[in-house]
Amino acid sequence: MTSLVIQTAFLGDVVLTTPLLETLARRHGPVDVVTTPAAAPLLETHPAVRRVIPYDKRGADRGFAGLLALARRLRAERYDAAYLPHRSLRTAALAWLARIPQRVGFRDGWPLLYTEARARPQTGHEIDRLLALAGPAVTGGAMGPPRPTLVTTPEDRAATARFLREHGVREGGGEPFVALAPGSIWGTKRWPYYKELAQRLAERTAIVVVGGPEDAALADEVVRPVEGGGRRCTVVNACGKLTLRQSAEVIRRAAVLVTNDSAPLHFAQAAETATVAIFGSTVPAFGFGPRGARDQVVQLSGLPCRPCSAHGPPSCPLGHHRCMKSLTVEDVLHAIEETGALRRRD
């Protein structure tokens, strides 16, 4: 039986789908995955994946013509089953147009286009909700909370080590470094004090700012004051200078990641790197928070307007952005200490 998974949501959603891919692969062998070109590198090296099929739904493959062309390609593969974690009409239509005989989706998606519509849990972590798509016969027997997985290559690891070395970040020897991920495509998810946090952290540890090319300018704002502070410290802007998997490898090597509610949070979960997750307009109860024993969440409780949307709007609807501005550098430093990540190993 050859299965297809269609997951064309955000990078973080793709990472959180990896336990579902592993579960399906254990049952029927490695699966094929349709995903975005941006997310494809995250799955190309995954052992649960046989083949990645990029779908540029907002670019070269946009519109009905692109959808139909991909559906024809998928139809030729004669898949036995398609699993549809992304609850979009486009995803449901793609599997239907490809004439895949078994199409499994969630009831709150587009059940008229599915052959099997399964209940999506309303609570719990998103990983567990996605695993419900595979059915209880597949998901039972787990010894602990499942975590996402990402696999880097020897070339990824070598390139990352070289980048860190060339920028003065010395790994090992009891000298950990901190990774910061200040970006998010949603403006209200961005904590505004990463610059001040970096200035405080630079007194005791090296810092690497991670993110995509779109985060480079924001990272410069974090790095520049530290570089010009007259102190001997190591702070590196890696945004846009590494591939996606190499960025994940930086996070794996870090002692701790400080991040907003965004994709790097899930990279850290895959790497089992201690995580300090800062939540503002969204809340961990949505199912996207960290779940490791050492992980910490920084958030403002008791604010009536929070959460304000499922993703976090571009700007605060009330104009004050108190959910983030009220979270201090001291709050985040305390959370870092609580992880124990910066304690020197003798």
N, C-alpha and C positions, 0 to 999 in steps of 0.2 A: 504494500500500500504506500503510495507516494502522497505526502501531505504538503499543502501550501499554507503559509501564514501571511496575511496581508496586514502590515502595520506601517502606515505612512504618517503617523503623528509626530510629535516633537522628539528630539534626541532622547530626553529623559524617559519618555514613554517607551521608546524602542529598547532602552537598557532594561527597563522594568519588565519587558516582555520575555527576556532571556530565560527565566525559570519555566515559562510555558513552553518555549522552544525545547528546552532540555527534557521536559516531561513528555512531550509528544515524540521526541527522538528516541527516548527509551522504549516507547511502545512500538513504533513503526520504522525506526531508523531516521537519519538526518532529514530535516525538512528544507524545502525551498522557502525563501522569504521575499516578498515584495516590500520594498521600503524606499525612502527618499535617497537621492544621491548623497546627501550630507551624512545620513546615518549608515550607509552601506559599509564603510570601512570598519564600523564597530561589529558587524556581523560576519564579514568575510573570513575572519580567522576563528570563528566560533565553532567548536566541534559538533554542536547540535545542528549546524547549518550545512546543507549540501551545496546550495547555490544561492547567491543574492541577485535579485532582479531589481535594478534601480528604476524608479518611476518618478520622473521629474514633473510632478503634477502642477507645479506653478511655473514651469519653464517650457522646455522643448515638448513635453507630453501634455501640455495643458489642453483643456477643453474636451468636448465629446470625441473629437477625432483621435486624440491621444489615448483616451480611455478605451475606445473601440480597438485601436491598433494593439494595445497591450492585451486586451481580452482575447484577441485572435491568437496572439503568441501563447498565452496561457492555455487556451483551448487545445492547441497542438500538443501540449505536454501531457494531456490526459490525466490530470490529477484526480485522485480518488476523493480527496476531502480538502476543504478550505476552512481554516479557522480565522475568525475575523474579530480580533480584540478591539480594533478601532471602530466605534459605533457611528460611522459616517455613511451617508447615502452612496458616496462615490465608491467606498470599499465594498458595500453590499452589491452595488450594480456591477462592479468589476467581476466579482465571483459569479454572479448570475449570468452575465454576458459570456463568461468563459465556459459556461455550461458544466461547471464542476458539480458532480452529482450529490455530494454531501457538503452542505454549507452551514457551518456552525457559528452562530453569533449570539449576542445577548438580546433578551426580550425588550430592553429599552433602546435598541438600535432600530433595525429595519426588518422586523421578523417576517414580513410578507415575502421578502427575498431570500430568506433562509429556509433550509430544510429542517434544521433543529435550532430552536431558540431556547437558550438556557438562562436561568435566573442569575442576575448579577448582584452579588452581595452589596448592600448599601453601606455597610460599615467595614472596618478592617483596612489593612494595607492594600494598596493597588496591586501588588504582586499576588496576594492571595485572591483578590477579586478576579484577576486575569486567569489564574490557575483554575478557577471554577469553570472556565470555558472548556477545559479538557475533561470535565466530569469527575465525579467522586471515585470512580473505579481507577482513575489515573493518579489522582492527587493524594490518596490516602497513604499513611505510613511514614510521613516525614518526621524526622527526629527533632527538628527545630525550625524556627522561622526561615524560609528559603530566602536566599540573597541573590541579587543579579550577578552575572559573570561577564567579564570582558577578557579577551585573550590578546596579549601583545606578542609580536614576533621577536626573535633574537635581534633583527635589524632595528625594530622599534626601541628595544632596550638599549642597544649600543648607541643609537643616535641620541637618546635621552640622556644617557650617562655622559656622552661627549658634550652635549649642550650645557648641562649643569656644570661640568668641569671647566669648560671654557668661560663660564660666567662666574667662576669663583665659589660655586656651591659645593662644599666638601661633604660628601655623605659618609656615614659611618663614624667610627672613632668617638662616639658619644656626642656628635654635633648634629642634631636634627635640624631640619628646616620646616618652615610653615608655608603651606600653599594657601593663597587667597583667591577667591573667585567672586569678584565684585559685580559681574555683569548679570543681566537678565533682559530678555526682550520685552518684559513687562515692567514699566517704570516703577510701579508701586512696590515691586518685589525687591528693589535695590536699597540696601542699607546705605545711608549717606556718609558713614564715618570710617570707611576703609583706609583713607589717607591717614587719619589720626591713629587708627589701630596699627598701621604699618610703622609709624614713627615710634610708637611704644614698643612694638615687638622687636624693632631693629636694635634695641639696646641689648638684646640677649640671644637673637637667632637670625639666621638667614631667612629671606622671604622670596618666594617665587609666585608671581601673579599669573594665573592661568585663565584662558578663555580663547575665543575665536578672534579672527581679524576685526570683527565689529566691536570688540571690547578693548582694542589697543589704545584708543584715546583715553578711555576711562582708566585703564591701567596706568597710563602715563601720569595721570593726575595723582594716583596712589604712590607711584615710584619716585617722581621728581622731587618732592619735598624731602624724602629720605636721602636721596643721592646728594642733595644740596645742603644737608644739615651739618656738614663739617665733622661727621663721625665716621669711624671705620666700620662699615657694615656692608653686607651683601644683600642687594635687593634687585630682582630681575623681572623684567616685563617679558613674559613668554607668549603673550597673546598674539596669535597669528604667525608665530615663528616655529611652531611645531604642528605636526599632524594631529588629528583627533586622538588616535591611539597613543601617540607620544605624550600628549597632554594627560591622558589617562595614566600613563606610566609615571609622569611627574607626580600625580596625585598618589599613586601607589607608594612612591618612595618618600613622600612627605610624612612627617610625624603626625600632622593634623591638618585638616582642610577647614577653613572658615568660608562659608558659602551662603548665598541666598537660597531660596526655594527654586532651584534651577538644575539643569542637567549635571553639573559637576558634583552635586550632592549624591546623585545616583552612581556616578563614576567611583566616588569614594566608598560607597556601600559595596560595590563590586570588588574593590581592592581591599576591603576591610581596614581602611584607613580611618582613624578616629575623626569624627565629624562634628563641627559646631555649625548648626543650621539656624539661620536667622529668618524668622517668619514675620511678615507684616500683614499685608492685605489678604493673605491666605493663611490657613491653619493646618497643622499636622493631621488633624482629624479628617481632612480630605483624603488621606491615605498615601501621602507622598513624603512623609517625614523619614528621618533615619531610624534604624531599629537595632543598632549595635549596642552592646553592653556599656561601652565607654562614651557613646555619642551624647551630645547635649543639644537641646533646643533653646534658643533665646527668643522670647516673644513677650508681648504686652498683654496680660490677661485683663478681662473686665472692661474692654473698650467696646461700647455698644455697636459701633459701626463696623466692627471686624468680625468675620471676614466680609469683604465688600463684593466679591465675585469669585467665580470658580478659578480663574487664572490670575486675577489681579489686573486692574485696568491700567492704561498708560499713565494716568495721573490720578491723584486722590480726588474722588468725587466731591469731598467736602473742603478741599483746599488746604488741609492742615498736615496730612501725612503723619499724624501722631503715632500710628502703629509702628513706624520705623524710627522717626526722629526722637521718640522717647526712649529708645534702646541705646544705652551709653556704651562707650568704649570699655568702661569698667565692667559692665555686664558681660561683654564678650570675652574680655580677659579672664574673668572669673570662670566662665564656661570652659575656656581653654585649659585652665588649671585643673578643672574638675575631670577632664579627660585623662589627665596624667601623662599626656603625650610628650611634654617638654622636660620631664624629669630625666636627668642624666643617668645613663646606664653605666655602672662601674664595671 
